[in-house]
Amino acid sequence: MKRSLIPLLALGVTLFASMASADDLNPRIHLYPINPENTGPRARDLEQVDQSARTEEAIAQNGEPANYAGAAKTNRNNLVNHGGPVMNFAHVVCIFWGSSLNSTNPYVVEMRSFRNSASGMVSHMGMLSQYGVNETSLIGSQADVFDATNPSSTRVTDAMVQAEVAKYFGSTFDPNTTYEVFIPNGYFSDDGTGATSCGGTNLQYCAYHSSGDGTHLNSNCKYSIEPYPSCSGCAGTGFNTNQNAEHFMVHETRESFTDPFGTAWWDRTGAEADDKCAWTGLFLETAADGHTYGYQPEWSNSAGGCVH
């Protein structure tokens, strides 16, 4: 998810600090915004148009950021390498949290197939090589977790998500793995600022990726929260529930690999690779394993646009 403020390193200026958003308050967290087509203009205004306008105005007044260099000067829309680490040949471990999310649940089976299949999620990661990320298999470096206990509250806070990852991998986490926490229908995510996913009273996002805050979870441990997509704001036209969840999963996985700490690849408006193509050009693809999976395109610097 895009950052709300862009550091202009040459000037040492922080832009529009008073115009706080969820990402300002919790900068570790990178949100996937809700579908503006299904929820009215507010999501697009807050997360896309308004921020882009403020960034353009600031650049017009102050010049390009010092770290905006190389190919990005030719294509001002491109992602910029800010020098932070990426995750190369990384893995995904799924944590299914809730009594209904057992290994035979069709939703669980589908999510694991999407992660495991050579013709699933990994088949749309070839464009990541330009960002220093290569993938041949996403199957976890550790076994998936099926936690039959339910979250203690229907409001699943970020601290709770971190604690759930730490419960199983606190001392054994793999720094080259993203731990993806799935919660069942009837539960919703709260990013720690009051913004929520489907089912909450302040719907602002559908999923997010982050890294540990150093208190609840080691700061080098990467994770995502994958709420159940139970509302129109987190639905793509013609997509079923599984396909909606898959396109959030591929979005957060690719961004976790290309920008695990918010210090690697993002553009001059703060948008990460999949943010730049969010809710545009969503597509379905029937894989060799017989499943029809849901995807979104990702930005390619080399192509100068969104690609499959």
DABEL-V819748 format. One line per field, one symbol per residue. ss: DSSP state (A for helix, B for strand, O for the rest). phi: phi as a letter, one per 40 degrees, with the letter a starting at -180 (. if undefined). Layout:
# DABEL-V819748
ss = ???
phi = ???
This chain:
# DABEL-V819748
ss = OOOOOOBBOOOOBBOOOOOOOAAAAOOOOBBBBOOAAAAOOAAAAAAAAAAAAAAAAAAAAAOOOOOOOOAAAAOOOOOBBOOOOOOOOOBBBBBBBOOOOOOOOAAAAAAAAAAAOOOOAAAAOAAAAAAOOOOOOOBOOOOOBBBOOOOOOOBBBAAAAAAAAAAAAOOOOOOOBBBBBBBOOOOBBBOOOOOBOOOOOOBOBBBBBBBOOOOOOOOOOBBBBBOOOOOAAAOOOOOOAAAAAAAAAAAAAAAAAAOOOOOOBBOOOOOOOOAAAOOOOOBBBBOOOOOBBBBOOBBBOOOOBBBO
phi = .cccbbccccbgbbcfccccbdcccbcccbccccccccbgcccccccbcccccccccccccbgcdcccbgccccbccccbccgccbbbfcbbbcbcbicccccbcdccdcccccccccbbdccbbcccccbgbbbbacddcbccbbccccdcacccccccccccccdbbdbbcccbbbcbcbbcdhbbcbchbhcbcdgccbcbabaababdcgbcadcccbabbbcccbbccbbcdgccdcccccccccdcccccccacbgbbbacccgccdcdcbcgbgdabaccccgcbcbbbcbcbcccgacbc
